[in-house]
Amino acid sequence: MALPLGSGKTSPISAVDVARAVAAILDPAPHIGQIYDLTGSESTDLDHYARVFSEALGRPIAYRDVPLPAWSEGLRQAKYPEHVVRHLSAMAELTKQGRYDRMTDTLRKLTGEAPTNMRDFVKLHAAEFKQHGPTPS
């Protein structure tokens, strides 16, 4: 995993968990004017997540911090729209600064269920990850 996040920590949440939260707030009356900060179940660094992927997929996965300008340019070369490059670059910089090192219990409050942890997510999607195989770093 080559990302410009340094040792910044983050608490990713799965799209399925986000969808569960959205479904829970479809009755707008109690939710009008509310802002919900959704996070995953743990906040940790990319070295930890690389170990989780390694264990779940049965092959070595390593995290490598890369310079933000080179990473952003790689996104441009991959034909990402400029607004997406700017957004992802800003998110990467904020993660590196520790701004996303947080966890909430918002999903549990909205749905009654905990977020899917990274280990379970990778195991659930192991076939898809294995299908694409390792990528060169």
URVENMO-V637654 format. One record per run of one state. SS is the DSSP state (H for helix, E for strand, C for the rest). FROM is the first residue (numbers start at 1). TO is the last residue. If there is no record, write none. Layout:
SS_FROM_TO ; SS_FROM_TO
This chain:
C_1_1 ; E_2_3 ; C_4_8 ; E_9_10 ; C_11_14 ; H_15_24 ; C_25_28 ; H_29_31 ; C_32_43 ; E_44_45 ; H_46_57 ; C_58_63 ; E_64_65 ; C_66_67 ; H_68_77 ; C_78_81 ; H_82_96 ; C_97_105 ; H_106_111 ; C_112_117 ; H_118_124 ; C_125_125 ; H_126_132 ; C_133_137
